[in-house]
Amino acid sequence: MKQNKLVNILIEKGYKISAAESCTGGLFASKIISVPDASKVLDASFITYSNNQKIKLCGVSENSIKTHGVVSEKVAGEMAQGVAINLKSNIGVGISGIAGPTGGTKEKPIGMVCFGFFVDGRLKTFTKIFKGNRNSIRRKSVQFAINKLIEIL
């Protein structure tokens, strides 16, 4: 249960975390909340499924969406940075992807998920392609996000 390790690291550091989730639909926040004392670290989590909410709640640039697409490291990074800055959290996580079973293209296949991690003012972004059905892609995305945050911290 890596989420326990992540929550403990955040508590030790005195960090607050916020998330902006799209394809994971709140699953990241749910994993964090499943850990006792999560209230010491989780500020808020937005399910920013629509482009309008990514713009409104996270400050994602309309131009970034038009230029790079909503499933891009650029947008995931802006989601992470925006949610952290707007909520004054030490850490912001942005997750945007295509969980399927429809919506994929040759350039952006089903299972492609982009991640942004804004930690102490530094932004890191990643793209992964996961195999599986909709819910397994969502679970793998959340596990990747938790593991990557532990690595970054």
Secondary structure as UniProt FT lines:
FT   HELIX           2..13
FT   STRAND          17..21
FT   TURN            23..26
FT   HELIX           27..33
FT   TURN            36..37
FT   HELIX           38..40
FT   STRAND          42..47
FT   HELIX           51..58
FT   HELIX           62..68
FT   HELIX           73..87
FT   STRAND          91..97
FT   TURN            110..111
FT   STRAND          112..119
FT   TURN            120..121
FT   STRAND          122..129
FT   HELIX           134..152
//
